[in-house]
């Protein structure tokens, strides 16, 4: 059985969007405050392929506030809207890379499938009304939904923990200030230049060669399959057929662990609701109040949705997949995004090369997700063995040759 041991970093989006599960890493939550409404609009913001440097005094919005943008403002402040990365293109992106029949064959025991009902009936975790949570359709709908979103991360140069994060809804043409660190616009920080990263979630599965796009979907599903896997060495059909089996932390779901997972340092900005617990749910086991509030802000433009109803993440497969895609697509300095690694957009630095991270491929995506799995090969008992196994299985089904690609983490150190 899959039991999550992860605590999502409390500095999420406070340290160049550490939107990482921290997959088994436990970091001290970063105290994030809403901040005061700024007096001035952004200054000298010059888009340049998603990374900008300039003088910036802070958004005029308060956290949670939004405003409508003109087409000119969208072009200048958000690098415009590329029609190739629109929601309309998302369905074909998934179907072209992995047809539904192939998906069904890869994940026969996924949560809520016919085979799942057969093995789960009579078990403690069985639910008569369980939906097909990890369905192919939910995956497509999630890709469509996130394709309508962009995210902008402003960080003070030399102080990456000082940030503000803005969400942009392409269809509505509305930007919302999601979060701002308390010291972002302090006297000292106002003297520092701003570094900006813009993430277009519509680029998921739509960049690079067709082979790279297939590898991205395979790497994404392989990592999720390992995290949610319910298989074992002698499991019917083989261990790899049991990916996507779980979507809740077992101890949290059963009440063995009744911790509400509410961090006091972030409770002012992301207050926990009465009688609600924020234990791990979904493909990435989203945990803690600050992460539910943050993901809710990104997905809905409203932090209260998932804070008031955290169970949505485990009930709605589309939302679950969305949390995973958002995580996959967003860089977390000093880490790149897994997306940029797999489609070869990321350029490793000398420091990365010295840590053995220069051979871009599936192995590096593991290091992006979980630095604790450093320097592991495909040996018995190694977590990397199952991750790599899923990757080989899925790429084979897609007809992708990964000969020569480094799929383990041997020789690698954490970023």
N, C-alpha and C positions, 0 to 999 in steps of 0.2 A: 504494500500500500504506500501511496505517496504521502509523505508528511512534510509539509513545508517547514523549513528552518529559517526562512528568510525574514529579514526586516528591511523594508525599503528605506533607503537613506533619507534621513530627516532633512538633509540639505538639498533635497530634490528641487531643482530649478533655482536653488540658491547658490549652487556651485556649477555654473554653466549647465543648468538643467540636469542635475544628477537624477534623471528620470529612471534610474536603475533600480531594479529589484534589490540591488546590492546582493543578489542571489547568494544568500547565506551570510552576507556581510552585515554587521550591526554597527551603525554609526550613530553618534549622538545627534539628536534632532537639533536642527538649526532654528533658533528663535526668529520667526518671521513676523513682522508687524505690517499692518496695512499702510502705514505712512500717511502723511498729510497730502491733501490735494495740492498739486503744484500750481505755481502762479504763471508759468510760461509754457508755451508749446515747445516741441522739440526744435532744436536749432542745429543747423549744419549737418543734417542727416543725409548722407550721400550713398545710395545703394550701389553695391558693386559685387554682383554675383553672390549675394547672401551674406557677405562679410563687410562691415563698414567700420570706419574709425572716424571720430569727429567729436566736437564739443557738444554736450547734450545735458540739458538741465532737468530732465525728467518729464514724464508725461503729465499733461494737464488733468488727466483723469484720476479719480480715486479708485482704489481697488474695487472691482465689481462694476464700475461704470463703463459705459460704452458710447460710441459715437459713429455716425454714418460718414463714410468717406466718398469724396468725389473720385471720378476715374483718374484725374490727374494726381490726387493724393495717393491713390493706390499705386500708381506707376512710380511715383517718387519715393514713397515710404515703404512699399512692399514688393518692389521689383515687378509690379504688374501681375496679371493673371494669365498664365500660360494655358491655352485651350487644350494642349496635349496632356495636361495633368488634371483635367476636369473629371468630375464624378461620372459623366457619361462614358468616359473611356475606361472606367474601372472594371466593369463587368467583363468586357472582352479581354482585359489584361489577365484576369484570373483564368477564364475559360480557355484562353489560348495556351497558357502555360501548363495547366493541370485540369483536364476534363473531369467532370463529376464522377464518372465511373472509376477512373483511376484513384480519385480521392477516397471513394467508398472502399476500394480494395486495400488501400493503405491503412485505413483506420476503421476496421470492422467492429472493434470493441469500444469505440469512442462513447462518451457519456450520452445516454439516451438513444443509442442505436438499437436495432433489433437484437443483436448479439449481446449488447450490454444488459438488456432486460432479461435475457435468458440466464446469464451468469449472476446477475444481481438479485434476482428474485429470492426472497427469503433471507437475504443478508441485512445487516444492521443499516446499511446506507441506502437500501432500496426505496425508491419513490414511485408510486403507481402513476403519478402524473408527470414524471420526468420528461422534459422535452429533449429533442435532439440538439443539445447545447452546442456542440462543436460541428454542426452541420455545414455542408458546403454552401448552402444558401446564406447562413449567418456570416460565413467568411466573406462572401461576395458583398453582402450588405454593409459589413464593417469597412471594407475597402472603399466602397462608394461613399460612405459617410465621412471618413477621414479625408478623402480626396477634396472635400469642400473646405478644409481647414489649413491655415498657415499659423506658424508660431514664430514670434520674434523674441529673442533673448538679448537684452542689453546688459553688458557687464562693464564695470569700471576697470580700466587697464591697470594691471598690477594688483587688483583686488577682486578676483573672480567671484568671491562670495557676495559681493555687493551687486545685486541685479534687480531688474524688473522684467516681467514677462507679459507679453501681449498676445492675445488670440485674435485671428482674423477669419471671419466667415465670408468666403468668396461670394456666395449667392446673395446674401443679405447686404454685403459690402459694409459690414459693421466690425469695428475692432473693439475689443474689451481688454481692459487692464486686469490681468489675472492675479499677479502678485508683485510686490515690491519689498525688498529688504529694508529694514528700518533705517539703515545708514546710507541708502543709495544716494540720496541727495543731500548728504551732510556737507558741511563747509569744506572739509578736507577732500571729500570725494568729488565735489564740483570742480576741483582743479584737475581732475584726471580725465583723460580721454575715454570715450565710450567705444567698446568693441561690440559689434552686433552680428548675431547669427540668425538667419531666417531659414526656417524649415518648412518646406512645402510638402505636406503629407500626401499630396497627389502624385508624388514621384515614386511612391512605393510600387515596385514591380514594373516600372516604366522607364528605367534608365539603364544605359549600357547595352551591350549586345544581347540578343535573344537568349543566348546561353547564360549570360550573367543574370538575366531576369529569372530564368528557371532556377539557377543556383540560389538566388535570393529567396524565392518562395520555399525551396527545399530547405535552406538553412533556417529560415524562420520557423517552419513547421517541425523541423528536426529538434530544434532547441525547445520548443513548446512541448513536443512529444516526450522528451526526456523529463521535463519538469512536472508533467501531469501523468506520466506513465504508470500503468498498473500491472505491467507484466513481470514475469520472472523467467528464469532460464528454461524451465520445462513447461511454460504456459502454452495452452492450446493455440496452434497456429504460429507459435513463436513469440518471443518477448516483444519484438518490434511491432506486432499487430495490436498491442495494447496501449499505444500512445493515445493521449487525449482522454484518458479514462476518468481522472479526477478534476474537480474545479473548486474544491474547498479544502482548507486546512482541516485535517481530521480532528485534531484536539479542540480547535475552535468550534467546529460544527457540532461535535458531540457534547460539548460542555466540560470536557476534561480540563480545558484551560478557559476560565471565565474572565480573563483579563479583557477589559474593554479596548485596549490598545489605543488609548488617548494620551497623547504627549502634552504635558502642561505648557511647554514652551511655545507650542503652535496652537494651543486651544483658543486663544483670542481671535486669531484669523480663521481657524478651522475648528470651531467648537463641536464637540461630540454631542449627538442627540441623546436624550434620555432613553435608557434601556437599549441602546444600540452598541454593538461591538464591531470593531474594525479589524478583525482577523483576516488571514489570507483568503482571498477569493479570486476566481478567474484564472485564465491561462498563465498569468504571471504572479498569482497569489498576492494581489494588491492588499497591503496591510497599513495600518495606522491612520488616524484621523486626517493628518496633513496630506497623505497621498490620496485618500478618498476625496478630500476637498479639492485638491489640485487637479486630479483627473476629471472630476465633475466640472470644474471651471473650464477645462479644455474641451471636453466633449459637449457640454450643454451651454457653456457660457454662464453657468450658475453653480456656485460651490455647494449650495444647499441640497441639490438633488440627491447625490450619493451620500452626503453626510446624514440626511434624514432617512434615506432608504439604502443602506449599504448592501442589502441583500440583492439589489438589482444586478450587481456584478456577477453573482452566481446564478441568477435566474434568467438573464437575457444574454444569450450567446453572442449576439451582435455587439453588445457593449463590452463583453469580455474580450472578444477579438480586438475591439478598438483600443482597449488599454494596452494590449500587447503590441499593436502596430505603432502606437504613439511612442512607446518605450523603444522599440526597434529603430525608429527613424530619427531619434533625437540624440545629438552628441552630448557627452558628459565629460567636460575637460578634466583630466588630460586625455580622456578616451574619445575616439571618434564614434560616430553612430555605426551600428552593425550594418546598416544599409550602405553607408559610404565605403565600408571595408569590402563588402561582397561585390559591389559594382565597380570597384577600383577608382573611386573618387578620392579616397583618402591617400595622402602622401605621408608615409612614416617619417618621423624625424630621426636625427642621429641617435637621440636618446631611446627612441622606439627600437631602432635597429640593434642597439647595444643590449636591449632586453629580449632579443630574439623575435621581435614582432614584425620583422620586415617581410616575411612570406605571407602576403595577404591571401586570405581564404577562410574556410570554415573554422579552422583552429583559432584564428584571431577573433572571430565572432564569439567564441566561447570565452575568451579572455575579456571581451567587452562585457559579457553578461555576468561572468563569475571569475574574478581573479583568484579565488581559492582553488581553482582547478588548474593552476599553473603546473607546467612540467610533468604532464601525465600522458602516457601512451594508451593504446588500446589493449590494455591487459585486464585480466580477470579481476573484477571488483572495482575497476576504475570507472568513475562517472563518465569520463570521456569516451569510454568504449561504447556505451549506449547512445550518447549523443552522435558520435561518428557513425554508429550502426544505422541510426535513423536517417542520417544524411545520405549514406550510401544507398539505403533502401529507396528513399524518395527520388534521388537523382537517377537511379536506375529505372524507376518507373517512368520518369520524364524523358528518358533517352539521352541523358547528359553524361558525357565522359568526364570524370574528374581525376583521371590519371595524372599523378604528379602534384595534385593539390594537397597542401598540408592540412590534414583534418584533425590532427591531435595538437596537444600543447607542449610537447617535449621541447625542452630548451627555451621555453618562454617564461618571462617574469611578468608580474602584474604591471599595468600601465602606471 
